[in-house]
Amino acid sequence: MLDGKEFQILSGAMHYFRIHPGYWHDRLTKLKQCGMNTVETYIAWVCHEEDEGTFAMDENHDFVKFIRIAQESGLHVIVRPGPYICSEVDLGGIPGWLLGKQGVRLRCLNEVYLKYADRYLDWVLGKLKKLQYPDGGPVIMMQIENEYGYYGNDREYMEHLCDRFLKNGISVPLFTSDGPGEIELKRGSVPGAVVTGNSKDCSEEQIRNMLAHQPEGPVVFMEIHQGAIQCWGSERQHNNPEKVRKVIGRLLKMKASINPYTFHGGTSFGFLAGGCFRENHYRPFCTSYDLDSALDETGAPTPKYFMFQEEIGRSSEKPAVHPRKAYGRIHLTRTVSLLEALPKMGIRHEEHLPRTMEEYGQTFGFIDYRIRLDGWKCASLELEGLQDRAIVLVNGVCAGSLWRNDVKFNAHLPGILWLQSPGDEFQVDIFVENMGRRIFGTAMNNELKGLKNIRVSGGEYCNLEVFRLPLKNGDIRKLEFSTGGIPTGQPAFYQGDFDIGEEPCDTFLHVPGGRGVCWINDFNLGRYWNIGPQQTLYVPAPVLRKGRNTLTVFELHGIPSRSVFFDDIHELGPAVSEQFYSGGE
């Protein structure tokens, strides 16, 4: 019901933090042109409190502005502020630093967790309160937590969150969202909140389960899964639009409310992408969050867009398609090695024993552990607690790498690497990357990044240097580049300039290296990795500017030709039909 009348929600999911703000109006307009009347967005806690106690809403994450633009576009808004959101975001949107707090347990009635979750909710709900529909705003519903029925049965925790919303003046209907099985709905629902379902098929059985919890309705599918999240090293997946058509058509006929997830996936810019476990292996997610949606990663309509338009039958407008341009090859003429960069931009600590990123309050980026061995010719190096990937440098030369999917790590044992030195002294740098924390399940509590212990030839190593590299916006400007060469295979920053003589267009960056991160004009485009399936990074036109632009690449294994190129084709890898991510792990 809305304004005392029956109201069928025709919504589409898109996330402000996965769309460049220069394109917010464009994407919301296209949603409206498709015949939808509502937009749904998560709010990612980590985007607003990356550092403990510092709440921020910069221009890339100004959800209030995004919601106001939706209202100006004639759309209602559904908000899902968490504190946990999943959404394939690192740690499900919970800031990683929280794992460094003594005694914390996520997503339950844990005093430590609630201290910070409540503080976040007070902040975000304070912003949302004035945007509610009864007060002239566009927000018509808000979600408590997310898919809690998959996680646990702490009803007191869910009731606590519900009370927090109410105490902060939230008067629009609250709801929960779960897989529409009987068990999930029972564990995830909370008195006073509307029960909604998440599903690909939205079957009759699932609808019966939902109506068993609220016989008077409404029937709301808050997530109708459109496609699959892509993992590095896996095949790109595809969901047949005609199968989606049958599901949507059936729901529309029965007057159910719908929210395709996602209508527009966008991009997990920066270090936002998380990871999961599948087939007993850790799988970090790609930067692209395309999800086989109605609008692709660039905002262009796909066959699903026109299918939705036909089924809804409210509009036949043709959405605009932004031009793309191949800007060609760019030479990276300036470099600085990782070891040269650490004293300039790293945050240095002297430690007796290793500490994890989270114990320093660090959420994203990298961390380097430096040890020195005098009078050694060779040694074995054991790394305990490695949850990602470590590159080991001996006297500045790459000696090898270890990572989480080694067989020994699956057995929760430390990885071992044998080291040799041409001299009597070792300087060993163990450079660890946060590749993305797990986003689902109770194992999230164990997603500490970095190292817990270092053993050299079986003995615990004490007294080391630590350099932290969060690589936040602006950190790149601290680097001092030169035109010299970099030893092959060593982590390094590369930089080059290129000029655009007209208004910029969307383009796609291809880096012929191994693995790394790219920035254009200080905007973090995200991670790349040559194992695919994604081979190019999306560069939205608003990131570029007419005139001089600067590209910075942090490559972990070296770029052979010291050049990259911009294409007008997005290479996400070949699609495999009918394979599908249905949530969780």
C-alpha positions in Angstrom: 0.0 0.0 0.0 1.1 3.5 -0.8 -1.0 6.6 -0.1 -3.8 4.2 1.0 -3.8 2.4 -2.4 -2.5 -0.9 -3.7 1.0 -0.4 -5.1 3.0 -2.9 -7.1 6.7 -2.3 -6.7 8.5 -2.5 -10.0 12.1 -2.0 -8.9 15.6 -2.6 -10.2 18.7 -3.0 -8.1 21.7 -0.7 -8.7 24.3 0.5 -6.2 25.5 4.1 -6.0 29.0 2.8 -5.0 29.4 0.8 -8.2 28.5 3.6 -10.5 30.6 6.7 -11.1 28.5 9.7 -9.8 28.8 11.3 -13.2 26.5 8.5 -14.5 24.0 8.3 -11.6 21.4 10.3 -13.5 22.0 8.3 -16.7 21.5 4.9 -15.0 18.4 6.0 -13.0 16.8 7.6 -16.1 17.3 4.3 -18.0 15.6 2.4 -15.1 12.6 4.8 -15.4 12.6 4.4 -19.2 12.3 0.7 -18.8 8.9 1.1 -17.0 10.2 0.7 -13.4 8.8 2.9 -10.6 11.4 2.2 -7.9 15.2 1.7 -7.5 16.8 -0.4 -4.8 20.3 0.2 -3.4 22.4 -1.2 -0.7 24.5 1.1 1.5 28.0 -0.3 2.1 29.2 0.5 5.6 32.8 0.1 4.6 32.4 2.9 2.0 31.6 5.3 4.8 33.8 4.1 7.7 36.9 2.6 6.1 38.9 4.0 9.1 37.4 3.5 12.5 35.5 6.4 13.8 35.7 8.5 10.7 32.4 8.6 8.8 32.6 10.0 5.3 30.3 10.6 2.3 32.6 11.8 -0.4 31.4 12.6 -3.9 31.7 9.0 -5.1 29.6 7.7 -2.2 27.1 10.4 -1.5 24.0 8.1 -1.2 21.8 11.1 -0.2 22.5 12.7 -3.5 21.9 9.5 -5.4 18.5 9.1 -3.6 17.6 12.7 -4.5 18.5 12.1 -8.1 16.2 9.1 -8.1 13.4 11.2 -6.7 14.0 13.8 -9.4 13.8 11.0 -12.0 10.4 10.0 -10.8 11.4 6.9 -8.8 10.7 5.6 -5.4 13.6 4.2 -3.4 14.2 1.0 -1.4 17.3 1.2 0.9 19.2 -1.7 2.3 21.7 -0.2 4.8 22.9 -3.4 6.5 25.0 -3.4 8.7 25.8 -6.6 6.7 24.8 -6.4 3.0 26.7 -9.3 1.3 26.6 -7.8 -2.3 29.9 -9.5 -3.0 31.6 -6.6 -1.2 34.7 -7.3 0.9 33.5 -8.8 4.2 29.9 -8.3 3.1 30.3 -4.5 3.5 31.5 -4.7 7.1 34.7 -2.7 7.6 37.7 -5.1 7.8 39.2 -3.2 10.8 36.4 -4.5 13.0 37.9 -8.0 12.9 40.9 -6.6 14.8 38.8 -5.9 17.9 39.3 -8.3 20.8 36.3 -10.6 21.3 34.3 -9.6 18.2 31.9 -11.9 16.5 30.1 -10.6 13.5 26.3 -10.6 12.9 25.1 -11.7 16.4 24.3 -10.2 19.8 27.9 -9.7 20.5 28.7 -6.6 22.6 31.8 -5.6 20.6 30.2 -6.0 17.2 27.0 -4.1 18.3 29.0 -1.2 19.7 30.3 -0.4 16.2 27.2 -1.6 14.2 24.9 0.6 16.3 27.2 3.6 15.9 27.1 3.1 12.1 23.3 2.6 12.0 22.8 5.8 14.1 24.9 7.7 11.5 23.3 6.2 8.3 19.7 6.2 9.6 20.2 9.8 10.7 20.9 10.6 7.0 18.0 8.5 5.7 15.3 9.7 8.2 14.7 12.9 6.3 14.4 11.0 3.0 11.4 8.9 4.0 8.2 9.0 1.9 6.0 10.4 4.8 8.4 13.3 5.1 8.3 14.1 1.3 11.3 11.9 0.4 11.3 9.0 -2.0 12.3 6.2 0.4 9.4 3.7 0.8 11.0 0.7 2.5 14.2 -0.2 4.4 15.8 -3.6 5.0 17.1 -5.0 8.3 20.4 -6.9 7.8 20.5 -9.2 4.8 19.8 -12.9 4.2 20.2 -13.6 7.9 18.3 -16.9 7.5 21.3 -18.3 5.7 23.6 -17.3 8.6 22.1 -18.0 12.0 19.2 -18.0 14.3 20.0 -15.2 16.8 16.5 -13.7 17.0 17.6 -11.2 19.7 20.2 -9.8 17.3 17.6 -9.2 14.6 15.1 -7.7 17.1 17.9 -5.4 18.4 18.5 -4.1 14.9 14.8 -3.6 14.3 14.6 -1.6 17.5 17.6 0.5 16.4 15.8 1.4 13.2 12.7 2.5 15.1 14.7 4.5 17.7 16.2 6.4 14.9 12.9 7.6 13.6 12.4 5.1 10.7 8.7 5.0 10.0 8.5 3.4 6.5 7.9 -0.4 6.4 10.9 -2.5 7.5 11.6 -5.8 5.8 13.9 -8.8 5.8 15.2 -10.6 2.7 16.0 -14.3 2.6 16.2 -17.3 0.4 12.5 -18.3 0.4 13.0 -21.8 1.9 11.0 -22.6 5.0 14.1 -22.7 7.3 15.7 -19.5 5.9 12.4 -17.6 6.3 11.9 -18.8 9.8 15.4 -17.9 11.0 15.7 -14.6 9.1 12.3 -13.0 9.8 11.6 -10.6 12.7 8.2 -9.5 14.1 6.9 -6.4 12.5 9.0 -6.6 9.3 7.7 -7.6 5.9 9.1 -11.0 4.7 10.6 -10.9 1.2 12.4 -13.5 -0.8 15.5 -13.9 -2.9 15.5 -16.4 -5.7 16.3 -17.2 -9.4 13.2 -19.2 -10.1 10.6 -17.7 -7.7 8.7 -21.0 -7.7 5.2 -21.7 -6.5 6.6 -23.6 -3.6 8.7 -20.6 -2.6 5.7 -18.3 -2.8 3.7 -20.7 -0.6 6.5 -20.6 2.0 6.5 -16.8 2.0 2.7 -16.7 2.4 2.9 -19.2 5.3 4.8 -16.4 7.2 2.4 -13.6 6.1 -0.9 -15.0 4.8 -2.2 -11.6 3.9 0.8 -10.9 1.7 2.3 -9.0 0.1 4.4 -11.2 -2.2 7.7 -9.4 -2.7 10.8 -10.8 -4.4 13.5 -8.5 -3.3 16.1 -10.3 -5.4 15.3 -12.0 -8.7 18.7 -13.2 -9.6 19.7 -12.2 -13.1 23.2 -13.6 -13.5 26.4 -14.7 -11.8 29.2 -13.0 -9.9 32.5 -13.8 -11.7 35.5 -15.1 -9.9 39.1 -14.7 -11.2 40.1 -17.9 -12.9 36.6 -19.1 -13.6 34.3 -19.0 -16.6 31.9 -16.2 -17.2 28.3 -17.3 -16.7 25.1 -16.4 -18.5 21.4 -16.7 -17.7 19.0 -17.0 -20.7 16.7 -13.9 -21.0 13.8 -16.0 -22.1 13.9 -18.0 -18.8 14.0 -14.7 -16.9 11.0 -13.5 -19.0 8.9 -16.5 -17.9 9.6 -15.8 -14.2 8.9 -12.0 -14.5 5.8 -12.6 -16.6 4.3 -15.0 -14.0 5.1 -12.7 -11.1 3.6 -9.6 -12.8 0.4 -11.5 -13.6 -0.1 -12.3 -9.9 0.6 -8.7 -8.9 3.7 -9.6 -7.0 6.3 -6.9 -6.4 9.7 -7.4 -8.1 13.3 -6.3 -7.9 15.7 -7.9 -10.5 19.1 -8.2 -8.9 20.8 -6.6 -10.5 19.2 -4.3 -13.1 22.6 -2.7 -13.4 25.5 -4.3 -11.7 28.3 -1.7 -12.4 31.9 -2.0 -11.2 33.5 -2.9 -7.9 35.9 0.0 -8.1 39.0 0.1 -6.0 39.4 -2.8 -3.5 35.7 -3.3 -3.0 35.4 -6.8 -4.4 35.3 -9.6 -1.9 35.8 -13.3 -2.3 34.2 -16.7 -1.5 35.0 -20.4 -1.2 33.9 -22.8 -3.9 35.1 -26.4 -4.4 37.3 -26.0 -1.4 39.3 -23.1 -3.0 39.3 -19.4 -2.2 37.9 -17.5 -5.2 38.4 -13.7 -5.2 35.8 -11.8 -7.3 36.5 -9.9 -10.5 36.3 -6.1 -10.6 33.4 -6.1 -13.1 30.1 -6.6 -11.4 28.2 -7.0 -14.7 26.0 -9.9 -13.5 24.4 -10.4 -16.9 22.1 -7.5 -16.1 19.5 -5.5 -18.0 22.1 -2.7 -18.3 25.6 -3.9 -18.8 28.6 -2.7 -16.8 28.8 0.4 -19.1 25.1 1.2 -18.8 24.2 0.0 -22.3 20.9 -2.0 -22.7 21.1 -5.7 -23.1 18.3 -8.0 -24.5 17.1 -8.3 -20.9 16.4 -4.6 -20.8 14.0 -4.8 -23.7 12.5 -8.0 -22.3 11.6 -6.2 -19.1 10.3 -3.2 -21.1 8.0 -5.5 -23.0 6.7 -7.5 -20.0 6.0 -4.4 -17.9 4.4 -2.6 -20.9 4.7 0.9 -19.6 7.3 2.4 -21.9 9.0 1.9 -25.2 11.6 4.5 -24.9 15.1 3.7 -26.4 17.8 4.4 -23.8 20.9 6.3 -24.8 24.1 4.4 -25.4 27.3 6.3 -24.6 30.1 6.4 -27.2 33.2 4.3 -26.7 36.7 5.1 -28.0 39.9 3.2 -28.4 42.6 5.7 -27.3 45.3 3.3 -28.3 48.7 2.5 -26.7 50.1 4.4 -23.8 53.7 4.2 -22.8 54.5 4.1 -19.1 57.7 6.2 -19.1 58.1 6.6 -15.3 58.6 3.9 -12.7 59.4 3.4 -9.1 60.0 0.0 -7.5 58.0 -1.2 -4.5 61.1 -1.2 -2.3 61.8 2.4 -3.3 58.2 3.4 -2.7 57.8 1.8 0.8 59.7 4.5 2.7 57.8 7.3 0.9 54.2 6.1 1.0 54.3 3.2 3.5 53.3 3.6 7.1 56.2 2.1 9.0 56.1 0.1 12.3 58.7 -1.7 14.3 57.2 -4.9 15.8 58.3 -7.7 18.0 56.0 -10.2 16.2 53.8 -9.8 13.1 50.4 -8.2 13.3 47.5 -8.5 10.8 46.1 -5.6 8.8 43.0 -5.5 11.0 45.1 -5.1 14.2 46.4 -1.9 12.7 42.9 -0.7 11.7 43.7 -1.3 8.0 40.8 -2.5 5.8 42.2 -2.5 2.2 45.5 -2.7 0.3 48.8 -4.3 1.1 51.2 -5.0 3.9 55.0 -5.7 3.8 56.8 -7.6 6.5 60.6 -7.1 6.4 63.1 -9.4 8.2 66.9 -9.6 8.1 69.0 -12.7 8.3 72.8 -12.3 8.9 75.2 -15.1 8.3 72.8 -17.3 6.5 73.3 -19.0 3.1 69.9 -20.6 2.9 66.8 -20.8 5.0 63.2 -22.1 5.0 60.5 -19.5 5.4 57.1 -20.5 6.9 54.2 -18.1 6.8 51.4 -18.6 9.3 48.0 -17.1 8.8 48.4 -16.2 5.1 44.8 -15.7 3.8 45.8 -14.4 0.4 48.9 -14.2 -1.6 52.5 -13.3 -0.6 55.3 -12.3 -2.9 58.7 -12.9 -1.3 61.7 -10.7 -2.2 65.3 -11.6 -1.2 67.6 -8.6 -1.4 65.1 -7.1 -3.8 64.9 -10.2 -6.1 61.7 -12.2 -6.3 62.3 -15.6 -4.7 58.7 -16.9 -5.2 55.2 -16.6 -4.0 52.8 -18.4 -1.8 49.0 -18.2 -1.6 45.9 -19.4 0.1 45.0 -22.1 -2.3 48.2 -24.1 -1.8 47.3 -27.6 -0.5 48.9 -26.9 2.9 46.8 -23.8 3.5 43.7 -25.8 2.9 44.9 -28.0 5.8 45.4 -24.8 7.9 49.2 -25.3 7.9 51.8 -22.6 7.0 53.2 -22.4 3.6 57.0 -23.0 3.2 59.4 -21.4 0.8 63.1 -22.1 0.5 65.4 -19.1 0.3 68.9 -18.8 -0.9 71.2 -15.8 -0.9 74.4 -15.1 -2.9 75.9 -13.4 0.1 75.8 -13.7 3.9 73.0 -11.3 4.5 69.3 -11.6 3.6 66.8 -8.8 3.5 63.5 -10.6 3.1 60.4 -8.7 2.2 57.1 -10.6 2.5 54.6 -8.5 0.6 51.0 -9.6 1.3 47.9 -8.5 -0.6 44.3 -8.4 0.6 42.7 -10.0 -2.4 39.2 -9.7 -0.9 37.6 -11.1 2.3 34.9 -13.7 2.2 31.4 -12.3 2.0 29.3 -15.1 3.4 29.0 -17.5 6.4 30.5 -17.6 9.8 34.0 -18.1 8.3 33.9 -14.3 7.8 35.0 -14.0 11.4 38.4 -15.6 10.4 39.2 -13.3 7.5 42.2 -11.6 9.0 44.7 -10.4 6.3 48.4 -10.3 6.5 50.5 -12.7 8.7 50.2 -14.1 12.2 53.6 -15.6 12.5 56.9 -16.0 10.5 59.2 -18.9 11.1 62.7 -19.1 9.7 64.1 -22.7 9.5 61.6 -23.8 12.1 62.2 -21.0 14.6 59.9 -18.0 15.3 61.2 -14.8 13.9 61.0 -11.7 16.2 61.8 -8.0 15.7 60.8 -7.0 12.2 59.8 -3.9 10.2 56.3 -3.5 8.8 55.2 -1.2 6.0 51.5 -0.7 5.5 50.1 0.3 2.1 46.4 1.1 2.3 46.7 2.9 -1.1 43.9 5.4 -0.4 42.9 8.2 -2.7 45.8 10.6 -3.0 48.5 8.2 -1.8 49.8 7.8 -5.4 50.8 11.5 -5.4 53.4 10.6 -2.7 55.4 8.5 -5.2 58.7 9.9 -6.6 59.0 8.4 -10.1 62.0 8.2 -12.4 62.7 7.1 -16.0 65.0 4.3 -14.9 64.4 0.6 -15.3 62.9 -2.0 -12.9 64.3 -5.5 -12.4 62.2 -8.1 -14.2 59.5 -9.6 -12.0 59.7 -7.1 -9.2 56.6 -5.3 -7.9 56.6 -1.7 -9.1 54.5 1.4 -9.9 54.4 2.5 -13.6 53.1 5.8 -14.8 52.4 7.5 -18.1 50.5 10.5 -19.5 48.1 10.7 -22.4 46.1 13.5 -24.0 42.5 13.6 -25.0 41.7 16.4 -27.5 37.9 16.2 -27.3 35.2 15.4 -24.8 36.2 12.0 -23.2 34.3 8.8 -24.1 34.0 5.5 -22.2 37.0 3.2 -22.8 38.5 -0.1 -21.6 42.0 -0.5 -20.3 44.1 -3.6 -21.1 47.3 -4.2 -19.0 49.5 -6.9 -20.5 51.0 -7.7 -17.1 50.3 -10.3 -14.4 48.2 -8.8 -11.6 47.8 -5.4 -10.1 45.7 -2.2 -9.6 45.2 0.8 -11.9 44.4 4.5 -11.2 43.5 7.2 -13.7 43.7 10.8 -12.4 43.8 9.3 -8.8 40.6 7.3 -9.4 41.1 3.7 -8.5 39.6 1.6 -11.4 40.2 -1.7 -9.5 42.2 -4.9 -9.9 43.2 -6.7 -13.0 44.6 -10.3 -13.4 45.7 -12.1 -16.5 44.1 -15.4 -15.5 40.7 -13.9 -16.6 38.0 -14.1 -17.5 38.0 -10.3 -17.3 40.8 -8.9 -19.5 39.9 -5.2 -19.5 39.0 -2.6 -16.9 36.0 -0.3 -17.6 37.0 3.4 -17.6 33.9 5.6 -17.3 34.2 8.8 -19.3 33.7 11.1 -16.2 37.0 9.7 -14.9 38.8 11.2 -17.9 39.3 14.8 -18.7 39.9 16.8 -21.9 43.6 17.5 -22.1 46.3 15.7 -20.0 45.5 12.5 -18.1 47.7 10.4 -15.9 47.6 6.6 -15.7 49.3 4.7 -12.8 49.7 1.0 -12.7 50.8 -1.0 -9.7 52.0 -4.3 -11.2 53.1 -7.1 -8.9 55.1 -9.1 -11.5 56.3 -6.6 -14.1 55.0 -5.2 -17.4 57.1 -6.7 -20.2 56.7 -3.8 -22.7 56.0 -1.0 -20.2 53.0 -0.1 -22.3 49.2 -0.6 -22.0 46.4 0.2 -24.4 42.8 1.5 -24.4 40.3 -0.3 -26.5 36.6 0.3 -27.4 35.7 -3.3 -26.7 35.2 -4.7 -23.2 36.7 -8.1 -22.8 34.9 -10.0 -20.0 35.5 -13.5 -21.4 33.3 -15.9 -23.3 29.9 -16.7 -21.6 28.9 -20.2 -20.6 25.1 -20.6 -20.8 22.9 -21.7 -17.9 25.6 -21.7 -15.2 24.5 -19.6 -12.3 25.5 -18.2 -8.9 22.6 -18.6 -6.6 24.1 -16.9 -3.5 26.4 -17.9 -0.7 29.3 -20.2 -1.2 
